[in-house]
Amino acid sequence: MSGVRTVLGDIGAADLGVCDAHDHLFLRSPRLPGQELNDAGAARAELAAFRAAGGAAVVQWTPYGMGRRAADLPLLSRSTGVHVLCATGLHQEAHYAPELLGGLRGRLAEVFVRELTEGIGTSGVRAGLVKVAGGFHHLDAHARWTMTAAAEAHHATGAPVAVHLELGTGALDVLDLLCGELGVPADRVILGHLNRSPDLVVQRQAAASGCWLAFDGPSRANHPTDWRMPEAVRALAEAGFGDRLLLGGDTVVREARSVDGGPGMPYLLRRVRVRLEAELGAEGVGRILVDNPARAFAVDWR
């Protein structure tokens, strides 16, 4: 069946609506001590604020072992009226205890496939995408292991593979591995954080492959490059790649949520959308927020 796999079940791609294509409701990592996203009330308030700003769907990229709280997501989706997609997958090695990674050796693709098709733990929630990560300008052994498993999961299910690019780098290396060596169709690959490395040449090369380019932010950590995002989006659209672009908020720490004083999910629609409309027009931005995610996350599920 073809559809977008949300935490409440599969829906038609046309029903997804205005979509924050990369964000987090829950997230926990030893690299972010004291900044965990683990408050269900705050997550609900953030979703409600996004809905009030005109949002209809949020894709949570939090992968396996990072506190994604899959069992809480259906209630949050129902209570706010926002479609929520949940990820399986694995982030960089630094986000995990060695014993957790050791327990996944030899069965990582199996875990991904099970979470995509049967459910995450006992929650009954099925993931709608696989999230993995590269390193800064390179792919280490951990990245190659996780991306190989993600490719296997894609081939078994059809699920899209979303990739964290460290500071926006390594896009072409990721495509060489996933699409070149491992046979994942480019239109099933979503590259995240392109705004963090504003290299217009690399961005056009990546877009030419047929993959999706996700521009996400803003954030305090990446502000030095976030402000260049409208320029990059306009350049890609003018080069004929407007149909390959996605937008997201990527709220990863507590202070970044709108309910805790940060820009949060609503900023994507209150400010980023308006800023981009000055570059592309309302129709062009509407395609990026509605039409493109509907195609990027729709799957002919196997």
N, C-alpha and C positions, 0 to 999 in steps of 0.2 A: 504494500500500500504506500502511496505517496502522501507525505504530510510532514509538518513540523512537529517534532516530539516534545511536548511541554510536560511539566510535572503533573498535569491533570489529564494527560493523554494526548493523542495525536490530533492536530487540527489542520484544516486546509491552509495552504500558504497564504491565500488571499485574506484569511481571518487574522493574520498576525498583527497588522496595523503598525503604527509608529513604534519603532524598535530601537532601544538602547542595545547595540549589538555586542557590547563588551563591558560587563560590570560585575560587581560582587555585593551580595547581601550578607554573606558570611565568609569569613576568611581567618585563618590562624596560621602563624608561622614563627619559628624561633628567630627568624631574621627581623621580625617586627614585634619585639616584646612590649607588652602594655598597650598595643594598638589594635588588638584583635577586634574583628567584627563578629560579635557573638551574642548580640542583644536582639531577640526576636521582636520586641516592641519597637526598637529603633528601625529595624528592617521593614516592619510594617509601615511605620510613619514615612520612611523614605519612598517606599513604593506608592503610598497614597499621594505624596507630594509630586511624584513623577506622573501619576495618573491625572492629578489636577492640572498639571502643565500641558496635558494632551498626549501623554505617553500611553502605550497599550501593551508593550512587551519588553522584557528584560532578559538578556542572556547572561547567566552567571557562569563565569569561566573558572570558578574555584574547582580544582580537581581533587582526586582521591587523596585522603590523608591530610587535608588542610582545613578541616572544620566546616565543610559545606552544608551540614545540617539538612540533608535531603528530606528527612521526615517532616521538617517544619515548612517546607516550601509549598505544598499543596494548600494548606490553610492560609498562608500569606497570599497566595494567588487568588483563592476564592474570596477572601475578605476585602481585597483591594480591586478586584476586577482586572488585574494585570496578568497577562500570560508570562510565565516564567519558564525558561529553559535551564537545565542543569547539566553540568559537564562531568564526564569521567576523565581519565587521563592522569598524568603525573608531571609535576613541575621540576625545576632544577634540583639537583642532588642536595644542595645546601638547605632546602626546606624540610628535610626529613631526617629522622633518626636512622642510623645504619641498620638497625635490626628490622625496621619496617621495610626498607628496601630489600634486605636479604630475604625476607619472607615472600617477596614478589618475584624473585628470580625463577625463570623457567615457566612462569604462568601469567605474565603481565598482559599479554594480548587476550588471554582467557578472561581475566578480570574485566578488562575493558568491554569485551563482547557481552559478558553477563550483565554488566551494569547498563548497557545499551538496550538489551533485549528482554531481560528478566526483571531487573531492578537493582537498586543500590541497597545492600544489606537487606533488612526486613522492611524497609520503608514502602516498597512497592513502586517507588518513583524510578522511572527509566530516564537515563541520560539521553540528551539529544545531540551531543557532540563530544569529541575527544579533544582535550587540551594538553599540549606538550610545550616544551620550551627549549630554545637554543641558548648559547652563551654569548659573550661579548666578542663579536667578529669571528666566532668559530663554533664548531660542534664537537663537544667532548664525547667520551665513551658513553656517559649517562644519556646525553641527548640522542645519540644514535640508537641506543637500546630502546628508549621510550618512543622515538619516532618510528622505529621498526615495528614495535608492538602496535602503535597507532595505525600504521599502514595495514597491518594484518586485520585490525578491527574494522577499518574502513572496508577492506575487501570482503569481509564477512557480513557486513551490515549495510554499507552505503553511507555511513555517518561522515559528516564533515570533520576535518582535522584543523583545529585552531592552534596557532603557534605564537607563544610569547617570544618576541624578538628582544633580546637584552639591549636596552637603550636604542632600540630600533635597528640594530645591526644584524648582519648575517642572512638577510632575506634570500639572496641568490644561492647561498650554500644550502639553506633549508629546502629550496625548490629543487636543487640538484639531487638532494637525497630523497625527499618524499616523492617527487614527480619523476625524476630521472631514474634513480636506482630502484625505488620501491613501487613505482607504477601507480601512484595515486593521481587521478585526474586533477589538473590544476584547479578546475572549478570546484573542487571539494576541499581546497586548502584556503584557510583564512590567516593572513599574516597580521599580527597585532603590533601596535606601538610604532607605526611608521612615522608618526609625528616627532618621535624622539631622535631621529637621525634624518634631518631634512635634506637628503641627497636626492634631488629631483631626477637625476639620471638613473640611479638604482631603482627608484620608485617606478619610473616608466618601464624599465626592463622587467621588473617583477609583474607589473600590471599586464604587460604584453604576453606573459605566459598564460594568462587567463585566470589567475588566482584572484582572491579577494584581498583588498588592502583596507585594514581597519585603522582609523585615526581615532585615538581615544585620549581622554584628558578633559579638562586641564588638571594639573597637579602641582603642588608646591615643588616637588622634587624635579619635575621636568619643565618648569616654567621657562627656562632659557630657550627651549625650542618649541614649546606648545604654541606660542604666539604666531609661529610661521605656518601653522596648519592651514589657514584659509588660502594662503598663497599656493601651497602644495596641492590642495584639493582643486583649486581653479586650474592649475597647470595640467593636472591629470585629466580633468574634464575636457579641457580644450584640446588635449591630445587624443581624445576619443575614448577615454577610460572611465567616464562618469558612471557607467553601468557596472563597475568593479569595486566601488567604494562603499565602506560602512563607517558608521559613527558610534562611539561609545563613551561612557563616562569613566570607567575603570576606577571605581572607588575602592581603595585597598586598605585604608586605615580609618580609624574611628573619626579623627579630626577632619577627614575629607567629606563626611556625610553632611548633607544640608541640615539635618536635624541636630547636628553637633557643631554648627557654625561654618562648615565648609561649603564648597560649590555643590557637591553631590549630584545625584541623578537629574534633578530638575534643571540644573544649569545647562544641560545639553540642549534642552528645548527653549529655555528662557533667554539664553544668551548666544550659545554656539550656533543654533539654527538661524537666529536673526543675523548674526555676523556672516554666516555663509550665504544667506540669501542675497546679501549685498554683492557677492561674487558670482553666484550661479543663478539667482532668481529663485522664487518660491517653488516653482515646478521642479527645478533641478535638485534642490535640497529635499523635496518631498520624495523623489525617486530614491535618493540615498537612504532616507529614513524608513521608507515603506517598501518600495518595490525590490530594492537590492537585498535586504535581509530576508524577504520572503523567498527569494531564489537561493540565497546562500545557505539557509538552514532547512530548506525543504529537501526531503530525502525519499527516494524510492526504496523503502526499507526492505531489506532482505532477511 
